[in-house]
Amino acid sequence: MAVAAPPTIQAKPLRERLAPLVIPAVFVLIFATVLVVAPASWPKLITGILLPGLTLAAIYFMLSAGLSLIFGLMDVLNFAHGSLFMLGGYCAWTCNQWLDPAYPGHWPLTIASGNLRFIIGLVVGALVGAAVGSLIEISLIRPLYKRPIYQVLLTLGLVFVFDALVRTIPAWGSLSRAPIKPPMLTESLSLLGRRFPSYSLFLICLSVSLAVIIAVVLRRSRIGLTIRAGVQDSAMVEAMGINVRRVFTGVFGFGSGLAALGGAVAASFIGVYPEMGLEYQLFAFIVVVIGGLGSYSGAAAGALLIGLARTFSDHLVLETGLPTAIASASTVLVMAVVLLLKPGGIFNKN
Amino acid sequence: MTPILEVEQIQTFIGQYHILHDVSLQAEQGTITAMLGRNGAGKTTTLKSIMGLTPPQTGTIRFAGQRINGLRTFKIAQLGIGYVPEHRAIFRDLTVTEHLVLAERKRGDLRRRGDLIFSLFPDLQRLERLLGSQLSGGQQQMLAIARALVPETQLLLIDEPSEGLAPVIIEQMMRAITALSEHTTVVLVEQNFRMASAISQAYFMLDDGRTVDHGTMTALRANPQLIQRYLGAA
């Protein structure tokens, strides 16, 4: 059949390909401007704003990537996503604390190496998160796919359930627990004549590697292809003979595991406390809305934007003596600006 | 000969709305059967009921002698029913090749069926790297049918293939559907009576969620009153 190809074939992919670079480009531009105006400030700029910003972004990304994919694929806005983040954090903290032979009242089984305890904590946290997430999807969310309002109420209710659970477990309780860093990442490194915690660098590297691996899986594998198609039209994917429900459970479990892993790495950085889930979830929602609900690249870009905006405004408040409320409001401000310019979020194509 | 598809007196509700009251239809193996009727007569819902997307509450649907209502949609598709929905449901962000790869049920499906698909729609080969959103309406329609043909398909349900297409493209689509009916049975929903009557052998007339008439296309063409009454135009 001789159907003429649409004339805009060349223009569109280029624009779409450049879209992910816009946000990094804006930041590079801002940093370049600052460097030109005040060349002496650049070590401070990098270790004081850029790297802390990336550290926050790394945590936000792990929390929001799953949130966004889950919403995109099954239209479930999981308010309990932050609870899984918290659960992961507590699991990791528990492994670090209770497997330590030096801790009074440690478990019968102990592991002498702090580094090993840390790694076990990450694995246990992620696995528990994935398992609990899959269980929630199968037992609670699945019966409610046709009733979205009930889903929102359900996941909102789960937040309280997890909160109460954490406070009830004697080993965890309501108090905030101090972070336990693995010995290998306790040191701070010397960067450009300033000190910077090696743990933050580890967080950034872990998050970036995960982001790349997930992106490659989404782009190149069959399961990634199914997820990308399902995000656009899951009923059609099912009508092609693919068991979409199983994909739903898998993605829900994976997203939950990623959030829990985020909590587990965050636990050695910010410590653990029952409110940590809600606190970080708020940012994750902002990130996801900015990036475009359901978009994976959007979650990555949004995390970057919010992480840097947060540290930048913190810094600004410290330097200028402006009220601290400005720092807290900065993320919402960024969201408002983005939504005014692109109401569906940066990567939303609708 | 027993029909490959038998729909018997199904009733389907969507939410609280009673859409199908009493729909029956059969499709003989190797034929093109057209489902006709006005907008809102229940044609699309009938196809969705067969696919299990809006499962019927009563009645039976048999495919190749096996009862399929009550099965989940992906199971129904796996039995060998291809579905080309209204508005084509092309994935915006997937390339043409990705659509076809996703449609594979067994490894190598695309290699086995590629010759058939590209002989029906040679243009698709040229468009392989384009995204769904970059295709024209006619190209999307070709891809939607091609996607349904990648696995072994005994029955193809096609909803409004001519919708929104230019007359010259409709002609090409008609030729392609006629050609593919040598390989698979086709049930066609079509508003464009000229197209439907030109390529199908049998028809089922739907009105207000009921099958009101059926027979051979030759008989229908000889009965302008019936066409006038249910379709409003000859």
Chai-1 contact restraints between the chains, C-beta under 6 A:
chainA,res_idxA,chainB,res_idxB,connection_type,confidence,min_distance_angstrom,max_distance_angstrom,comment,restraint_id
A,M1,B,D123,contact,1.0,0.0,6.0,A-B,restraint_1
A,M1,B,Q172,contact,1.0,0.0,6.0,A-B,restraint_2
A,V3,B,D123,contact,1.0,0.0,6.0,A-B,restraint_3
A,V3,B,G138,contact,1.0,0.0,6.0,A-B,restraint_4
A,V3,B,Q139,contact,1.0,0.0,6.0,A-B,restraint_5
A,P6,B,S136,contact,1.0,0.0,6.0,A-B,restraint_6
A,I9,B,Q134,contact,1.0,0.0,6.0,A-B,restraint_7
A,L225,B,E98,contact,1.0,0.0,6.0,A-B,restraint_8
A,L225,B,L102,contact,1.0,0.0,6.0,A-B,restraint_9
A,A229,B,F91,contact,1.0,0.0,6.0,A-B,restraint_10
A,A229,B,L94,contact,1.0,0.0,6.0,A-B,restraint_11
A,A229,B,L102,contact,1.0,0.0,6.0,A-B,restraint_12
A,Q232,B,F91,contact,1.0,0.0,6.0,A-B,restraint_13
A,Q232,B,R92,contact,1.0,0.0,6.0,A-B,restraint_14
A,D233,B,A89,contact,1.0,0.0,6.0,A-B,restraint_15
A,M236,B,A89,contact,1.0,0.0,6.0,A-B,restraint_16
A,E238,B,T73,contact,1.0,0.0,6.0,A-B,restraint_17
A,E238,B,F74,contact,1.0,0.0,6.0,A-B,restraint_18
A,A239,B,M51,contact,1.0,0.0,6.0,A-B,restraint_19
A,A239,B,T73,contact,1.0,0.0,6.0,A-B,restraint_20
A,A239,B,A77,contact,1.0,0.0,6.0,A-B,restraint_21
A,A239,B,Y83,contact,1.0,0.0,6.0,A-B,restraint_22
A,M240,B,A103,contact,1.0,0.0,6.0,A-B,restraint_23
A,G241,B,F74,contact,1.0,0.0,6.0,A-B,restraint_24
A,G241,B,A77,contact,1.0,0.0,6.0,A-B,restraint_25
A,G241,B,Q78,contact,1.0,0.0,6.0,A-B,restraint_26
A,G241,B,R105,contact,1.0,0.0,6.0,A-B,restraint_27
A,I242,B,F74,contact,1.0,0.0,6.0,A-B,restraint_28
A,N243,B,F74,contact,1.0,0.0,6.0,A-B,restraint_29
